[in-house]
């Protein structure tokens, strides 16, 4: 799907339809790529993204 329009056009119906047709996996994949790009642009190590860290230890929280 493609649509060419000016940046000032505020009608987002095409965007909504595109992502609804793409499905959950495509939405997650696009979000993940944006997160990786953000880390790379900021000069951070993209392999240390919070969503992929492993658990190192469990502790009981004192209440």
C-alpha positions in Angstrom: 0.0 0.0 0.0 1.2 3.5 -0.9 -0.1 6.9 -0.6 1.6 10.2 -1.5 0.4 13.3 0.3 1.8 16.5 1.7 3.2 16.5 5.2 0.6 19.1 6.3 -2.3 16.8 5.4 -3.8 15.7 8.7 -6.0 12.9 7.5 -4.6 9.8 9.2 -7.2 7.3 7.9 -4.7 5.7 5.5 -2.1 5.2 8.3 -4.8 3.5 10.5 -5.9 1.2 7.7 -2.3 0.4 6.8 -1.3 -0.7 10.3 -4.6 -2.6 10.9 -3.9 -4.5 7.7 -0.3 -5.1 8.6 -1.1 -6.9 11.9 0.4 -7.2 15.3 3.7 -8.7 14.3 4.4 -6.0 11.7 3.6 -3.3 14.3 5.9 -4.8 16.9 8.7 -5.2 14.3 8.4 -1.6 13.2 8.5 -0.4 16.8 11.5 -2.6 17.6 13.4 -1.2 14.5 12.6 2.4 15.7 13.9 1.5 19.1 17.1 0.1 17.7 17.6 3.2 15.5 17.1 5.4 18.5 19.9 3.6 20.4 22.2 3.8 17.4 21.6 7.5 16.8 22.3 8.3 20.4 25.5 6.3 20.4 24.2 3.7 22.8 24.8 -0.1 22.6 21.7 -1.4 20.9 22.5 -4.9 22.2 21.6 -3.7 25.7 18.0 -2.8 24.9 15.8 -3.1 28.0 13.3 -5.5 26.4 16.0 -8.1 25.7 17.9 -8.1 29.0 18.1 -11.3 30.9 17.2 -11.6 34.6 20.3 -11.8 36.7 18.8 -12.1 40.2 15.6 -12.3 42.1 15.1 -10.6 45.5 12.2 -10.4 47.9 10.9 -6.9 48.3 10.7 -5.9 52.0 7.3 -4.3 52.8 
